[in-house]
Amino acid sequence: TVKRRPTETVILLHGMARSGNSMNRMAKTLRSDGYQVINVDYPSTSAPIEKLTEQIFTELKPQMAHAETVHFVTHSLGGIILRQHLEDHHIPNLGRVVMLAPPSRGSEVTDKLGDIFLYQWINGPAGSQLGSGTNSLPLRLKEPTFELGIIAGDRSINPILSMLIPGPDDGKVSLARVKPGSYTDYRELHTTHACMMWNRKVIAQTEQFLEYGKFITEEISHD
């Protein structure tokens, strides 16, 4: 029996150079769990992070106000956008948050490629803000104070980008840079940055955290 959650809304924020379609599988699963789901589609390569954040949350404000509890599931850049919003705004009905592969401490990929035209053309102004140096927007954000579950991938299908990243990585972000200074729970799964939001194991862990505020400890079978 599906547990109905008419007062609980889950907002999905996709990653860089993606669309709401990338979160469709997650959205379908969470709707089947009984949540109200808002799968945001935003032009991630069109503006700096501050401007994208303002645009997204201006549109979301009425829908968020009608929910008793608002949870978030974010992929990559989406997690930084949520934290950027929380720099200057309080969400009184904020519930739990699951971030998939957030560049919480920036990414060395931006450090190495951020000045290259092709990188800028693909990723737009926001892409240049995700480095790990002095111009890093993620490193300027205050630490999370909400219930936060972080899921990281340890598999890469992009060996060229992985060569630019020290240590284990998911093809875009190193495991060492996924975690912010404070969080509730953390899991590393055998999945890639680009595809993790479709991974059944990632989705199952997301469901678990939204329901209970912690991840599943026992092993779930891989796809």
NUVEX-868574 format. One line per field, with one value per residue: residue number from 1; x, z, y of N, C-alpha, C in turn. Coordinates in pm, whole numbers, plus 32768, in hexadecimal, padded with zeros to 4 digits. Example, Ala and Ser with C-alpha at 12.3 -4.5 7.8 and 13.67 -1.06 7.14 Angstrom:
n = (1:2)
n_x = (8527:8505)
n_z = (830C:82C4)
n_y = (7DC7:7F1F)
ca_x = (84CE:8557)
ca_z = (830C:82CA)
ca_y = (7E3E:7F96)
c_x = (8528:850A)
c_z = (830C:8313)
c_y = (7EB6:8003)
***
This chain:
n = (1:2:3:4:5:6:7:8:9:10:11:12:13:14:15:16:17:18:19:20:21:22:23:24:25:26:27:28:29:30:31:32:33:34:35:36:37:38:39:40:41:42:43:44:45:46:47:48:49:50:51:52:53:54:55:56:57:58:59:60:61:62:63:64:65:66:67:68:69:70:71:72:73:74:75:76:77:78:79:80:81:82:83:84:85:86:87:88:89:90:91:92:93:94:95:96:97:98:99:100:101:102:103:104:105:106:107:108:109:110:111:112:113:114:115:116:117:118:119:120:121:122:123:124:125:126:127:128:129:130:131:132:133:134:135:136:137:138:139:140:141:142:143:144:145:146:147:148:149:150:151:152:153:154:155:156:157:158:159:160:161:162:163:164:165:166:167:168:169:170:171:172:173:174:175:176:177:178:179:180:181:182:183:184:185:186:187:188:189:190:191:192:193:194:195:196:197:198:199:200:201:202:203:204:205:206:207:208:209:210:211:212:213:214:215:216:217:218:219:220:221:222:223)
n_x = (8055:803D:80C4:801A:807B:8013:8055:8160:8260:8349:8458:850B:864C:8709:8851:897B:896C:88A1:8748:85F4:859E:8665:8637:8554:8524:8557:8491:83A5:83B2:83A7:82AF:8212:8238:8193:81C8:819E:822C:8313:83B3:84AC:8500:8606:86CE:87FF:88F3:88E5:8914:89BD:89E7:8967:889D:880A:87AB:8706:8640:85D1:856A:84BA:83EC:83A7:8348:8227:81C5:825D:8204:8107:8127:8143:8230:836A:8442:8584:8625:8752:882F:8984:89D7:88DB:88CF:897C:88F3:8810:888D:88F9:880D:87BD:8875:8817:870D:8606:8570:8456:83C0:846C:84CD:856E:86A6:873C:886C:88FE:8A39:8AA7:8B71:8BF5:8CDA:8D3F:8DD3:8EEC:8EEC:8E79:8F3D:9013:8FAC:8F06:8F41:8F3D:8EA9:8DF1:8D9C:8D1D:8C55:8BB9:8B6A:8B25:8B00:8ADD:8B74:8C7A:8C8F:8CB8:8DAB:8ECC:8F65:8FC1:8EF0:8E13:8CBF:8C2A:8CD5:8CB5:8BC3:8AE7:8AED:8A15:88EA:8815:875B:881C:8870:897B:89D6:8AD2:8B84:8C68:8CCC:8D46:8CFF:8D8C:8EB9:8F70:8F27:8F38:9048:9092:9045:909E:90C2:8FAE:8E85:8D54:8D56:8D21:8D26:8DF8:8E03:8E5F:8E05:8CF4:8C64:8BD4:8C28:8B7D:8A8B:8986:897D:8A36:8A85:8B47:8B29:8B38:8B3C:8B11:8B51:8AB5:89DB:8967:8870:87B9:87E8:8784:87CA:8824:8733:8697:8723:86FA:85E2:85D8:8663:85C3:84E2:8538:8615:8712:8804:87EE:888E:88CF:893D:88CC:885B:8913:88C6)
n_z = (8000:7FA5:8057:8095:8061:8067:80CE:80B7:7FF1:7EF0:7E60:7D37:7CBF:7BAA:7B12:7A88:7939:78FB:78F5:7976:7927:7967:7A69:7A68:7AA0:7BB1:7C07:7BBB:7C60:7D63:7D5A:7D4C:7E49:7ED1:7EFB:7EB1:7D90:7D07:7BEA:7B91:7A74:79F4:7951:7959:78F3:78B3:7951:7A6C:7BAC:7C81:7C00:7B7E:7C60:7CD5:7C0E:7C07:7D0F:7D2C:7C85:7D09:7E01:7E3E:7E2B:7EE9:7FCF:7FF3:804C:8160:81AF:8112:8055:7FBB:7E9B:7E02:7CE7:7CB2:7C3F:7C91:7DA8:7E03:7DB2:7E5A:7F54:7F26:7F1A:8023:80A2:80BE:80F5:81B8:81D4:825D:826D:8229:81E7:81C6:8118:7FFC:7F5E:7E2F:7DCC:7DFE:7DAE:7EA8:7F13:7E35:7CED:7C58:7B48:7ADE:7B30:7A8A:7984:796A:78E9:77E2:76A2:7637:771C:77A4:76EC:76F1:77FF:785D:791A:7A2A:7A3E:7A50:7B51:7BFD:7C5B:7D28:7D9C:7DF1:7D7E:7DA2:7DBA:7E52:7F32:7FBF:8038:8154:824F:823C:8304:8315:8300:8254:8155:80AA:7F75:7ECC:7DA0:7D31:7C41:7AF8:79AA:790E:78BE:7875:78F7:79F9:7A18:7A59:7B58:7CA6:7D5B:7DAE:7CE3:7C3D:7B37:7B15:7C0B:7D28:7E2B:7F13:7F10:7F15:8006:80DF:81F6:82C4:82F4:82EE:82AD:81E2:80B1:7FDD:7E99:7D8F:7C87:7B77:7B42:7A76:7A54:7B44:7BB4:7B3F:7B9E:7C3D:7D3F:7DAD:7DA2:7E53:7F43:7F5B:7F80:8079:811F:8110:8191:828F:82E6:82DC:8234:8191:822F:81FC:80EB:7FA3:7E81:7D52:7C19)
n_y = (7F89:80D8:81E2:8300:844E:8562:865A:8670:86E3:86A2:873B:8737:8776:8791:874D:87F0:885E:87B1:873C:874A:8652:859F:855B:84C9:83B6:83A4:8454:83CC:82E8:835B:83D6:82F4:829F:8341:844D:85AD:862B:870D:873E:87F4:88B3:8959:8A5B:8A08:8A58:8B60:8C40:8CE0:8C35:8CBB:8D50:8C86:8C00:8CC2:8CDC:8BD7:8BB0:8C81:8C31:8B45:8B91:8BBF:8AB5:8A2E:8AA9:8A41:8942:8860:87E9:8805:8750:8718:8692:8687:86A3:86BA:87F5:884E:882D:88F3:89D3:89C9:89F0:8AED:8B85:8B6D:8C0A:8D0E:8CF5:8C67:8B2C:8ADB:89F1:8927:87DF:86B2:8682:85F7:85E1:859C:8552:8660:877E:87D4:8841:88B9:8873:87D9:87C0:88A7:895B:8911:891B:89F5:8AEA:8AB2:8AD4:8A16:898A:8A5D:8A98:89B0:899D:8A9A:8BD6:8B85:8A9E:8AF4:8B46:8A79:8A1D:89C0:8A7C:8BD0:8C5A:8BBD:8B7E:8AB8:8A90:8B76:8B6D:8B54:8A51:892E:891A:887A:873F:8665:858B:84F9:8473:83CF:837B:827B:8235:8263:82C7:8361:8375:843A:852B:84C8:84AC:85A9:85CA:85A4:8471:8388:839F:8411:8446:8550:85D2:85C2:84C8:8534:8636:863F:8643:8733:8810:87C6:86C9:85CD:84B8:83CD:832B:825C:81E9:80F7:818F:827C:83DE:8452:83A8:8360:83AF:830F:8218:80EF:80A9:819A:8229:8190:81BB:82CB:82D8:825B:8311:83F8:839A:833C:83CC:8364:8294:8150:8045:7F3D:7E70:7EBA:7E17:7E40:7EEA)
ca_x = (8000:8089:80AB:7FFA:80BF:7FE4:808F:81F2:828B:83D7:8485:8580:86A0:876A:88D9:89AF:8959:883A:86BF:859E:8591:86CA:8603:84CE:8518:854C:840D:833F:83BA:8379:821D:81D4:8241:812A:81F0:818B:82B2:8329:8430:84CD:8550:863D:873A:8874:896B:88C1:892D:8A07:899B:8910:882A:87BA:8769:8699:85D5:8592:851E:8449:8380:837F:8317:819A:81B1:829B:81B3:808E:814A:8164:82BE:83AA:84C2:85CB:8687:879E:88A1:89F6:89C0:885D:88EA:89BA:8887:87C2:88DD:8900:878F:87B8:88CF:87CB:867F:85E3:84FC:8422:8389:84D0:84D7:85F0:86E7:879E:88BD:8948:8AB8:8AB4:8BFB:8BEB:8D58:8D6D:8E0A:8F6A:8ED2:8E69:8FC1:906A:8F6F:8EA8:8F65:8F36:8E2C:8D92:8D62:8CC1:8BE4:8B65:8B3B:8AF2:8B3C:8ADB:8BDF:8CF8:8C8A:8CBA:8E33:8EF2:8FC4:8F91:8E72:8DAF:8C43:8C07:8D28:8C8A:8B3F:8AE7:8AD7:8988:88B7:879B:8773:8859:88B0:89D2:89F8:8B40:8BA5:8CF8:8CE8:8D4E:8CFF:8DD4:8F43:8FBB:8F0B:8F69:90D7:90A3:9010:90EC:9079:8F35:8E27:8CE2:8D62:8D10:8D43:8E41:8DC0:8E8F:8DC5:8C62:8C28:8BE6:8C5C:8B1C:8A25:8948:89A5:8A85:8A9A:8B8C:8AF1:8B83:8AF1:8B56:8B14:8A53:8969:8942:87E5:8767:8813:871D:87FF:8821:86A7:866B:875F:86B5:8561:85F1:8689:854E:8484:856C:8685:8791:880D:87EB:8915:88E9:895B:8860:8895:892E:887D)
ca_z = (8000:7F9E:80C1:8058:80A3:8021:8105:80A4:7F67:7ED2:7DEF:7CF7:7C78:7B59:7B0E:7A1E:78AC:78F3:78FB:79D2:78F9:79A7:7AEC:7A56:7AE3:7C40:7C1B:7BB0:7CD8:7DD9:7D4D:7D70:7EDB:7F0A:7F07:7E47:7D5A:7CA8:7BA3:7B58:79FB:79EF:78EE:79B2:78B4:787D:79AD:7AE5:7C0F:7CCE:7BAE:7B6F:7CE1:7CE3:7BAF:7C30:7D8C:7D15:7C4E:7D68:7E80:7E5C:7E3D:7F68:803C:8005:8082:81EE:81B3:808E:804B:7F3D:7E67:7DA1:7CA5:7C8E:7C4E:7CD8:7E37:7E1A:7DA2:7ED6:7FBE:7F05:7F45:80B6:80D4:80DC:8109:8212:81A8:82DF:8266:81EB:8220:81B2:8098:7FC9:7EF3:7DE2:7D95:7DFA:7DB8:7F22:7F22:7DAE:7C9C:7C13:7AB8:7AC0:7B40:7A19:7901:7971:788E:7757:7664:762A:77A1:77BF:7691:771E:7889:7879:7988:7AA9:7A3C:7A76:7BE0:7C4B:7C75:7DB4:7DC2:7E34:7D40:7DB1:7E01:7EBC:7FAA:8007:8072:81DF:8258:824E:838C:8305:82F1:81D0:812D:8035:7F2E:7E6F:7D48:7D2C:7BBE:7A8E:791F:78C7:78ED:785E:7968:7A74:7A21:7A91:7BE1:7D00:7DAC:7D75:7CB2:7BF0:7AB1:7B1A:7C91:7D7A:7EA7:7F7C:7F06:7F13:8089:811F:827F:831B:82B0:8348:8289:8168:8073:7F5D:7E4A:7D16:7C1A:7B3A:7B53:7A0D:7A51:7BC9:7BD8:7B06:7BDB:7C9A:7DC7:7DD5:7DB9:7ECE:7FB4:7F63:7FC0:8106:816A:811A:81EF:8316:830B:82D8:81C3:81AC:824E:81BC:805B:7F43:7E07:7CE6:7B9B)
ca_y = (8000:8154:8243:8381:84BE:85D9:86D5:866C:86FD:8691:878C:86FE:87D9:8746:877E:8846:8838:8748:8771:8701:85C8:854A:8536:848E:8335:83C5:8491:8363:8295:83A5:83E7:8274:8297:8395:84DA:860F:863F:877A:8724:8877:88B9:89E2:8A66:8A0B:8A93:8BE4:8CB0:8CBC:8BEA:8D14:8D73:8C0C:8BE7:8D23:8CB9:8B5A:8BB9:8CDD:8BDF:8ADD:8BC9:8BA1:8A25:8A0A:8AE0:89F0:88BE:885D:87CA:8807:870A:872E:8633:86D4:8663:870D:8885:8867:8839:8976:8A36:89C9:8A30:8B7C:8BC2:8B70:8C72:8D88:8CD6:8BF8:8ADC:8AAF:896A:88CF:8759:8670:869C:8597:8619:8539:8583:86F1:87AF:8824:888A:88D8:8806:87F5:87C7:8936:899A:88F1:8934:8A65:8B58:8A83:8AFF:89A7:8973:8ACB:8A8C:8941:89AA:8B1F:8C23:8B3B:8A3B:8B33:8B68:89FD:89F2:89A7:8AE4:8C4A:8C88:8B53:8BA2:8A58:8A9F:8BEF:8B57:8B25:89C0:8907:8905:882A:86AF:865A:850F:8509:83F8:83E3:830B:8261:81F9:82C7:829C:83CB:8369:84B7:8584:8489:84C6:8630:85C9:854E:8410:834C:8404:83DE:847C:85E1:8605:8561:84A2:858D:86BA:8631:865D:87B6:8806:8785:8679:856C:8430:83CB:82A8:8251:817D:80DA:81CC:82EE:8462:8471:834D:8330:83CA:82A2:819B:80BD:80AB:8227:824E:814E:8202:834D:82BD:823B:8389:8450:835E:8321:8424:831B:8239:80C1:8016:7EBC:7E78:7EA9:7DDE:7EA0:7ED5)
c_x = (8058:8061:8092:803C:8093:8021:8127:8214:8320:83F7:8507:85C9:870F:87F2:88FA:899A:88FA:87B1:8670:858C:85F2:869C:857D:84BD:8509:84C1:839E:833B:8380:82E3:81D5:81DB:81D9:814E:81B6:8216:82B1:83B2:8454:8522:8584:86B4:87C1:88EE:8956:88EE:8985:89AB:893B:8890:87CE:8769:86F2:8623:8588:8538:84B0:83D1:834C:8336:8284:8182:81EC:8244:8138:80A9:8166:81F9:82F5:8433:8502:8621:86CE:880C:8908:89DB:8942:8870:8926:8950:8830:880F:88EE:8881:878A:881D:887F:8739:866E:856B:84C0:83EE:83EA:84D7:8563:8623:8746:87E7:890E:89C3:8AC3:8B48:8C07:8C69:8D96:8DA5:8E8A:8F58:8EC3:8EEE:9016:9031:8F1A:8EC4:8F5B:8EAB:8DC5:8D4E:8CFA:8C45:8B83:8B21:8B08:8B34:8B42:8B4F:8C63:8CFF:8CA1:8D47:8E4F:8F54:8F80:8F0E:8E00:8D34:8C20:8C56:8D04:8C06:8B49:8AC1:8A43:8964:8836:87C0:87A1:889B:88FE:89ED:8A63:8B53:8C3C:8D22:8CE8:8D47:8D46:8E66:8F94:8FA4:8F41:8FFE:90F2:9080:9066:9093:8FFE:8ED0:8DB7:8CE5:8D54:8D3E:8D8F:8DF1:8DE6:8E46:8D2C:8C22:8C3F:8C18:8BFE:8AB2:89F3:8978:89E6:8A91:8AEA:8B54:8B3E:8B34:8B3A:8B0A:8A9F:89D2:8930:88AF:8785:8781:87AF:874B:87FE:8792:8673:86A5:871D:862E:8572:860F:8611:84EB:84B9:85DF:8709:878E:8804:887B:8934:88FA:88DC:889F:88A7:88D1:88C2)
c_z = (8000:8010:8081:80A7:8061:8054:80F2:800F:7F5B:7E54:7DB9:7CA9:7C2E:7B56:7A94:7994:789B:78F1:7961:79A9:793F:7A30:7AE3:7AA1:7B7A:7C5D:7C1B:7C2E:7D51:7DD2:7D72:7E06:7F1F:7F1C:7E95:7E13:7CF6:7C69:7B56:7ADB:79EE:798E:7932:7976:788A:78D4:7A20:7B4C:7C5D:7C82:7B99:7BED:7CF4:7C89:7BDE:7CA8:7D86:7CE1:7CB4:7DE3:7E9D:7E78:7EC3:7FDD:8059:8042:8118:8201:8125:8099:7FC6:7F1C:7DF6:7D62:7C85:7CA8:7C9C:7D6E:7E5B:7E0E:7E20:7F45:7FA5:7F31:7FDD:80F4:8107:80FB:8169:81D8:8227:82E0:8224:8235:820E:8125:8077:7F55:7EB2:7DA4:7D8F:7DFD:7E31:7F3D:7E99:7D67:7C57:7B7C:7A8E:7ACC:7AC2:7992:78F9:7911:77FB:771D:765F:76AF:77C0:7769:76BF:77A3:78B0:78F1:7A0C:7AB0:7A6B:7B0A:7C3A:7C65:7D09:7DE8:7DFE:7DFA:7D4F:7DFC:7E6D:7F3D:7FFA:8052:8104:81E4:8271:82E1:838A:82FE:8262:81BC:80AC:7FF8:7EC6:7E1A:7D43:7CA5:7B54:7A05:78C9:78F5:78DA:78D1:79EA:7A87:7A61:7B25:7C39:7D4C:7D67:7D4E:7C64:7B60:7AAB:7B9F:7CE0:7DF8:7F19:7F7D:7F04:7F96:80B6:81AF:82E0:82C7:8312:832D:8200:8135:7FF2:7F14:7DC8:7C9D:7BE9:7B50:7AF2:7A19:7AD9:7BEB:7B9A:7B4C:7C46:7D2C:7E00:7DF7:7E3A:7F4A:7FC8:7FA8:8056:8156:8179:8183:827E:8342:8316:8262:81F1:81C6:820C:8125:8009:7EC4:7D9E:7C70:7B4B)
c_y = (807C:81AF:82CB:83F1:8540:865B:86DB:867B:86E4:86E1:8751:876B:878F:878B:87D1:880A:87C1:878B:8721:866F:856B:8519:84EE:840A:8347:83FC:8427:830D:82DD:83C3:8365:825C:82F0:8427:852E:8630:86B3:8762:87A3:8867:8948:89E6:8A77:8A4F:8B24:8C59:8C81:8C7A:8C44:8D36:8CFB:8BF0:8C42:8D00:8C3E:8B6D:8C22:8C8F:8B79:8B13:8BA9:8B0D:89F6:8A36:8A89:8968:88C9:8843:87C7:87C2:872E:86B4:867B:867F:86CF:87A2:88A4:8879:88BF:89E5:8A3C:8A0F:8AC5:8BC4:8BD1:8BD2:8CEA:8D70:8C61:8BAF:8A9F:8A21:8907:884A:8721:8689:862A:85DA:85AA:857D:861A:8719:880C:8877:88AA:885D:8832:87FC:8859:897E:8989:891F:89B2:8AD7:8B31:8AA1:8A8E:8989:89DF:8AC2:8A1F:8960:8A34:8B62:8BD6:8AD8:8A74:8B54:8AEE:89C8:89DD:8A10:8B5E:8C7E:8C23:8B86:8B3B:8A6B:8B1C:8BDA:8B2B:8A92:89A0:88F1:88B3:8796:8693:85D1:8524:8480:8419:8367:82F8:8226:8267:8286:8306:83CD:83E9:8518:854A:849E:854F:8636:856F:84EC:83D8:83B9:83C0:840D:8512:861B:8599:8540:8501:8613:86B4:865F:86EE:87A3:87C3:873E:8610:84DE:8434:833C:82B8:81D7:816F:810B:8248:8370:8476:8420:8329:8347:8364:821D:816C:80C3:813A:8251:820F:8192:828A:833E:82A8:82B9:83E8:841D:835F:837C:83DC:82BA:81A8:8093:7F91:7ECE:7E66:7E72:7E49:7E84:7E66)
***
